[in-house]
């Protein structure tokens, strides 16, 4: 070996990442010249890092590395393209040659395995330092199971693939998913990034939550048949996204998940199988290796358009479920390392702790699991060029073996913050898990990722209730517009930023924007007096559009980071289904005909986004503080009484610009007295029809009073002399 330099994270383009060893803060590179290959034991036995399979273009070899704390025996299985029942080669790893501490490894020359396309493992155990670690309750080793590499860059599902075969104790040979060597080589192959660089928006950040398949899969998406529902389909829609004005897409899970006999079983993708592999069924080529190229191309083209790419990632559980679930990888490789198990093994019939609602919980306090997560995130940043991550059920990172809240001592956040790659990417938390208990709800300063952005459900709930005219919410609505400093405190000690609040009226989970005003249920929704979307009276539809405009206007006015769901801009509907995780059909595929049907609303949304981006004083790095003054409708001080449903405020946007907003959540019109001298110019009036609801400055001057229509929002501007 020879020393190359310090691990700074800034590597030249031509550097060969695939044969790098990290040792502390020092970076080493294998001397792979042909003359010394037979003398170098790393070339013969393989190396322990990086984990997974890496392709060395200099040696033209593959290095295999698998972590297991308790395995007694590891066997590498190698398969050809047309034979998945019986492996072409079986290599039993010798622990005296092919093991370093807890990692089993070997290196194979490409010329020695020219016909090999897929690989898998068989693992036997348990081997441990003491008798307690041998307890079978904590282990799920099964040498009958064909196991995926957790670091697989692509997963092959043979025609005979069967989830059922992965259940129980029997063999799943010939029916197992296999890790793909071609995907490893595809990752190692140079890609023409065309000078691509990371993107980081600030005051103009507007997040657009999108499902890759659902976005373009309908025939009316104006995307070619071959590209519908794919990464390439998103590329086809980039001109639309640019015209809309959004600056970031947040893609719902794109980690490879398992196919199912029922294609509707996991439409959302929140049940990951391969954490390093783009979901191949979102690619035109439908092959593991083609999905890598197509995903990279999508990211590159979105970046060219100035659009960030954020991935919704699931590191709280896996597709293996609980004791009744299949064995795909973690269970059979090292169950007690990767999953949280009950600390008292004698009482429960099911050993798996379930904070996620889907059967298992990753043991993110274990160093090996933490390393796995960090390695996966680094892969998506370094190899795939994504700009950030939204973490599903993120309090799981603060769950330890005793099931308590350890948010003050969770080391994984320090790993993120100190990593030279991850320290500069956008990190967003869903700050609650499936338990609904205090340790699983960590919004605001309770969340241990101090600088992370967080989905703010208080904004969502309070603004929903206020706009539908619930009583006593004036103070809550003001607080949410200000930036939610009750949960993101801006005192001297805490010094949170308002942009850490991800403001949203809705997300994939629950009603979309139109259904919030078309269906009534416990989603804090209101149907505007008529349930559903069939034969809706004209006056009800007018009210629904007005309420939707009210929601979107407040979202764009609020201090913080706005996010909305793809299709909300043209009032897409899911027919009142607030949980369509299992609907791979027209329920969840965007209906682009509604873009024509609600073209006026779409135009309003575009103008509101443009207004938000132009008035940079709305979304700030700091709270509004003395730049904002709150008023009542007809008095200097706001009315916070139980019956109050209206208020106004002025905001100094810059030394030369000011904003005046009047909000009336009453079901009757109300006369407002303007509390600050003009001249003011009305920009937005959500009560008016398309064309008049959003006008240029100077078109509609405002005097000392203004009649604000029932359930409507008025926005005015003026120059400060």
N, C-alpha and C positions, 0 to 999 in steps of 0.2 A: 504494500500500500504506500501511497504518498499523500502528504497533506496538501490540500488545495487552498483552504482558507476558512474564515469564520462563517458561521451560518447566519448571514444577514438577511436572507430572503430575497436579495437582489442578484439574480443570476443572469449571465449573458444568454442571449437567445440560443446560441449554438451549444449550450451546456447540456450534457446527457444526464437528465434527471433520473433515468431508470436504473443507473448503477451507482447511486449515491448511498452512503451510509451516514447516518447522523449519530454522533456520539457526544452527548452533552451539547456544548455550544460549538463543537468543532466539526467541520465537514470533511469527510474523506471520500476518495474516489478509488475504485479498484484499478490497479494496474493490469489491464487486460490484454497486453501484447501477447501475441501467439507464442512467443519464445518461452514464456514463463508459465503458461497455462497449466501444465502438468505439475509444476512445483507449487502452485498456489492452492492451498486447501480450500479457500473460498470458492474457487472455480470448480472444484471437485464435489464438495459437500453442500454448497450453497451458503447463503447468509441469512441471518435472522431478521434483517430490516432492509427494505420496507416490507411490511406484511402484505399478504396477497401474492399475486403473480406479477412480476415485472419482466419486461423484455429488454435485454441488453443488445443494442444494435451493433456494438463493437464486437462482442463475442458471438452475436447471433444465437443467443441462448435465453432460456426462461429460468427465472428463479422463483421457486415456490416456498412460501413461508406461512405457517399456520400457528396461531397461538392457542394453547390449551394448557391450563394450569394443572389438570388432573389426568390427562390422557396417559394410558400405559402403552398404547400402540396406535400408530397412525399409518394408514396405507393410502398412497396416491393412485388413483385410477385414471387411465388415459383412454380416450375413445376416438375412433375414427368418425367420419362424417355420416356413414350409413349404418352404423352398428351401435346402438345404445343399450342393448340387452346385456352384452358381455364386453368388458373393456379390452382394448387391444393390448394394453400393457398394464401390469399391476406392479407397483413399486412399494415394497414395505420399507419404511424409513427406519434406519438403524439409529437408535438413540445415542450410541457412542460416536456416531459420525454426523448424523443429520438432526441434531438437537442442540440448542443453546438455551440453557435455563428453561423457559416455558415455551419456547418456539421450536417447532419442527420445520425442517427446511431441506431443500435439495435444489440442484441446478442441473438442467438438461439442455444439451445443445440442440438447436433446431434441426440440424442434420440427422440427429439420432431419432427424432420423432416427426418425420416429414408428413405423415398422414394423420397426425393427431389434430383434432379440432376442438374437442371438449375434454374437461377434466372434472374430477370430483374427489371426495375423501371418504374413507371409512375410519372411524375412531372408536377405540376401545378404552375402557378405564375401569375403576378409577385408581390413579397413582397419586399418593399424597404423602406429606411429611409426617402426618400423625393419623391415628385411628379415627378421630372425629371427622376429618376431611374425607374419609372413605365412606361415610354414611350414605347409603344408596338413596335415601330420601332426597338428598340434594343433587343427585346426579341422574342423568337421563341417557347415558351412553347406550348405544344400540348398534353393534357391528353389522346388523342387517340393513341399516339405512345408508343410502347413498346421499352424501352431504354436499351442499353447496359451499363454495368458498365465500365467507362473509364479505370479502374484498372484491368479489367478482365484478368486472367491468361490463359484463354482458351475461345474460342467462338464456340458455336454450331450453325451450319446452318441446319435447318430442311429441309427435301426434298421439302417443300413448300416455302422455303425462296424466297423472292422477293424484289429486289431493288425498283421495281415499286411501291410496297405497301408502301414503306417508303417515297415516294414522296407525296406532297400535304398535305391536312388536314385530310384525312380519316384514319381509323384504319389499323394497320398492324398486328393485332392479328393473330396468327397462321402462319404468314409469316415472322416473325421477327427473326433475329439472337438473341441468348440468351447467357448469361454468364454462364460459366461452373463451378459448385462447385467441381467436381472431379479434375479439374486442380488446384484449390486452395489447395486441400489435397495432390495432387502430389508434389506441390512445397514444402509443409511442410514436406513431407516424407523424411527420410534420404536417401541420395544418396552416393554410394560408389565412392568417388572421388579418392581413392587410393593415397592419399597424394598429390594431384594436387596443384601446386602453380602457381601464375601468371608468365608470361614470358615477358622479356623486352630485345629485341635485340638492339644493338647500331650500330657499324660500319658495321655489317653484315645484317642489316635490308633490306630485299628485299620484297616488297609487291606484291601480286598476286591477282588481282581483279577477283572475281569469282561469277557466278550466280549458286545457289545451284541446281536448276533444269536443267539448260542448260549445266552444267558441265558434267553430266553423263547420260542424258536421252536417247541419241541415243543408238541403239542396238550395235553399234561397240565400245562402251566405255569399253568393257570387264568387265562390272558390271552386276550382275544377274538381271533378269527382275524385281524382287520385290524391289530391292534396287536402281534402276535407278532414277535419279532426286531427290534424298533424302539426308538427313543428313547422313544416313548410307552409301549411295553411296560415299560420300566424304571420309568416313573412309576407304572404299575399295580402294580408290585411294591414300592413304597416302604414300605407298611405291613409287609411281610415283612422288609425290610432293617432297619427300625427295631426290630422285635421281635427280630431276630437280635442287634443291638447294635453292628454295625459303624459306624464314623464317617467312612469315606472309601471311595469307589469309585475304582478305577484302571481306566479303560476301555482295553482293547486298541485298537490304532489305529483312529481314526475319520476320518483324512484320506481324501479321496476316492481310491479306487484303481480301476483299470480293470476293466470287466466282461470276461468271457472266455467263449469257446465252452464251455470246461469250467469250470462254476461252482465246482468244488472247487479250482481252481488257486491261489487266494490267499485262503483263508478267514480266516486270521489278520489280513490287512491290512498286513503288513510289506513293502509294495512300493508306496509312495505315488506318486500322480500329481499331485494337487492339495493343496498344503500349507496352503491357506487355506479349503478347502471341506469341510464335513462330508459324510461319505459318504452320498450321497442314497438309497442302497438300504437304509439303516437308518431311513428315514422312512416314515411311513404314506403320505404324498403321492407318494413316489418321484420327486419333482422337485427340481432343484437349489435353487430358492428356498424350497420348503417345508421342506427339511431344516434350514435356518437357523433358522426359527421353532420347529420342533419341538425342535431341540437346545437353544435358549435356554430353552424351556419346561421341558425335562427338568432343566437346571441349576437353574433357579429353584425348582422343586418339591423337588429334592434338598436344596437349601440350606434351604428351609423346614423340612425334617425334620432339620436339623443335620448333613447329610452333605456332606463335601467332594467335589469332583470333580477328579480328577487324570487327565491324558491321557498315555497311552503314545505318545510321538512318535518319528518316524523322520527324523532329519536327517543320516544317515550315507550314504544312497544314495537313488536314485530308481528308478522303474519302467522307465527307459530301458535299463538293463543295459549290456553292453559293446559292442564293435564289431559284434556280431551282433544287438544289440537294436534296438528301434524308436526313431524320432525323434519325440518328442512336444513338447518345449519346450527344456530346457537345451542339448541337443546342437546344435540348429539355431539357437539364439539366441546362444550364446557358450560353446562346448564347453570351451575352456581356462580360462575363468573359473570354471565351476561344478564341474568334475571334476578329481580328481587324475590326472595323466598321467605315464607313465614319463619320467624325466629324460633317458634315452638313447633317442631315438626310432628309432634305426636297428636295434636288436637285436630287440625283441619284435614279434610279428605283431599283438598286441593292445595298443593304447596305454593302456588303462584300468587303473589300479591298483585291485586288488581286496582291500581289507581287510575287506570285509563278507560275502563269500561269495556275493554275488548279482550280481557283474559290475562294478559301479562304486563309487566312493567320492567323496562330495562334497568339494570343495576348501574346507574350512572355515577355512583360513588366509588366504583371499582376502577383502579388505574387502567386495566386493560380495556374496559368499556369506554372510559374517557379517551383513551388513545384512539380507539376505533372511531369515535365521533369526530375528534379533531382531524384525524386522517381523512375521513369522508368529506368534511367541510373544506379542507385544504384541496382535495381533489377537484371539487366543484369550482373552486376559485381559480386554482392554478391551471387546470386542464380545460375547464369548460367556460371560464371567464365570467361566471355569475357575479353579481354585485352585492348580494346580501341574502339573508335567510330570515324567514318567519318560522318560529319554533312552535309546533303544535303541543299543547298541554305542557308548557315550559316549566311549571313548578316541579315536574318530575326530576329536574336537575338538582333539586334540594331535598329529595327523598333518600333516606338512608335505610339500612336494614331494620332499624327499630320502628320504622313507619312514622317517625316524627318529622317535624319541620326542622331542617338544618340549614336554613337559608343563609345564616350568618357565617357558615364555615364550609361552604361548598367549593371545592378546589377547581372544579371545571371552569368556573368563570375566570379564575386567574389564568388558566391555560389559554382561554380565548383571548384575554386581554394582552398576554405576553407573547403570543404567537406572532411572528413577523408577517404572516399572511393574513390571519384572521383579525388582527388588531385594527385593521383599516376597512373592514367590510361592514355593511349595514346589518345590524342584528335586531330582530323584532321578536318580542315574546307574546304569546297568548298566555297571560299570567294567571291562569286557573287550570286545574285538572278536572277529572270526572267526578271527584269525590264531593265537591261542593262544600267542603269543610275548611276551617280556617287555614290549615297547613297547605291546602290546595288552592287557596285564593290569595295571591300575592301582588295585587295591583299596586302600582305606584312605588313608594319608597320601601315597601316590604319585599320587593323583588330584588334578589342579590346581584343581578346584572345592572349595576348602578347607571351605566351610560346607555343601556339598551332603550329602544323604543318599545312601547307596549300597546296592545289593543286595549282601548278604554271602553269597557262596557257601561261605565257610568255615563259617559257622553251618549252612547247609544240609547240607553234606557230613559234618561232624563229628557233628551230632546224628543224622542218618540212620544212620551207621555205629555210633554208640554204642547207639542203641535196638535195632538188629538184632543186638547182642551181639558186635560185633567187639572184638578184644582191644586193651588198652593205650590206651583212649580216655577214661579218667576225667579226666585233666588237661585234655584238649581240650574235653570237655563242660562242665567247670567254667568254662573260659575263655569259652566261648560264652554261658553263662548270665550271666556277669559283665558282658558287653557287648563282648567282643572287643577289649580294649584292646591286644592285640598288633598289630592293624592300625589301630586308632583310638587311638593312644597318648594317655594323659592326663597326660603329664609337663608340667612347667612351660612348656616351649617350645611344644609342639604343642597341648595343651589341647583335644583333641577331646572330643565329647560322645557318650555311648553311643547316644542316639537317632539318630545318623547311620547306625547300622547297621540296614538293613532286614532283619530276621530273617525267614526263611521256610524252611519244610520243602520246599516245591515251588512251582512257578509254572506258567504256561502251557506252558513249554518243558520237556518231560520228563513223567514220570509224575505224575498227580494223587495225592492222599493215599491213596485206597483202592487204587489200582494199585501203590503202593509196598509194600503189604502183601499183594498178591494175585498179583504177578508177579515173577519173579527175572530180573534181567539186570545189565548193568554200570551201572545207575542207582543203585548202592548200595541196591538194593531187596532184599526177601526175601519170599517168598510164604507164609510161615508153614507150610510143609510141604505145600502143595497148590497146583499151578499153575492159575490162571484163576478163572473165576467161575461155572462150571457144576457142579452137584451137589457143592457144597463141603460137607465133613463139618461137623457142628455144632461140634465142638471147635475146628476150624480157624477157622471164622467167629468164634467167641468170641475166639480169640487175635488175629485181625485187628482186631476192634473195640478190643481192649485196646491193641494196638500203636498204632492210630490215636489213641486217647485219650492214650497216652503222648506221642506227637508233639505233639498239640495242647496238652497241659498244659505241656510244656517251652516251647513257643512263647509261651504266655501268661505264664509265670513269668520269662522272660528279660528282662534289661535291654536296651533297644533298642526299635525300632518293629516290631511284628508285622504280617505280611502273610500272607494265605492266599487260595486260589483259590475262586471261586464254585462251589458244589456240593460242596466238601470237607466242609461242615457236615452233609451227609446222605450222605456216602460215594459220590458220583457216580463212575462209572467210564467210562473211554475204551477199555475192552477191552484194556488193555495197550499201547495206542499212545502212545508217548512223544513223537511229533513229528507231530501231526495238523494241520499247517498247511494241508493241502490237502483237508480233510475237512469239507465243508459238508453234514453229514448227521447221523444219530443218534449217530455217534461223538462229536461235539463239542456237540450240543445237549443241555443239561442234562435229565436224566431225573428229573422231579419225582415220579414214583412212588416213588423211593428215599427221599423225605422221609417217606413213610408206612412204608416197609420198615425204615428205620433211624431211626425217630422217637426212640428212646432215645439214640442217639448225637447226634442233633440237639439234644436237650434238654441233654446234657452240654456241647456246644459253647456253647450260649447261656449256661449257668451259668458256664463258664470265662471267657467274654468279660466277663460281669458282674463276676466276681471280679477280673479284671484291672483293670477300670475303677474298682472300689471301693477296691482296695488301691493307692493312688497311689504308694506307696513302691517298687513293682516297677519301673515304667518312669520313670526319673528324668532330670533334666537333667544330672546328674553320675553318675559311677560309684559303686558301693556302698561302696567303700573300707573303712573300719573297721566299717561296719554289718553286714558279712557275716563269718561264721566257718565254715570248711569242716571236715568231719569224715569219718571212716571209718564203716563200718557198725557196728562194735563197738569202736571206738577213737577217741581224740581226733584223731589225724592221719589224713588220707586215705591210702589205698593207691594208689600210682601204678604198680604193677607191671603187667607184661604180662597177667597173668591177672585183674587187678582189673576188676570191672564194676559196682561199687556205691559210692555215697558219700552223704553227707548234708550239709546246711548249714542254718544259722539266719541270718535276715535281720531286722534291726530296721527295720520299715516306717515307724514314727513313734515319737515319745516314749512312746506308749501301746500300741503293737501290735508283735508279733513273729511271724515265720513260721518253721516248721521243716519241711524237705522231706527225704524219704528216697526215693532212686532206686535201684531194683534192676534191672539189665539182665541178671542171670543167668537161666538157664532153670529154676532151682529157687528155691523160697521161701527167704528169709533173715531171721534174727532180727536186728533192729537194736536197739542200745542208745541211748536218747535221751540226748544229751550235755549237755543243758541242762534245768534244773529247770522243771517245769510250774507250774500245770496247763495241758496242751495239749489242744486239741480238734481231732479229725480232721475235715477238710472234704472232701478228695478222696482216694479210693482207687480207682485205675483198674482194679484187679483185680476189683472187685465189679460186679454187673449194674446196669443202669439203675434208678434210684430209690434205690439204696444207694451208688452210686459218688460221688455229690455230695450232701452233707447239710448242714443248717444247723449253725451253731456251737452246741456244747453237747450235740448228739445222741450223739456218739461220743467220750467222754473217752479220753485216751491216758495210759498210765502210763509206767514207766521203760523198758519194752521194747515192741517192736511187731513182729509177724510180717509182713513185707512179701512179698507173693506174687510168684511168678515173673513177671519182666518187668512190673513195675508201679511206679507213682509214688504216694507218700503226701504229702499237704500238710496241715499242721496250723497252727492259729493260737492265740495266747494274748494276754491283756491283760497289760501290764507294770504292776505295782502301784506 
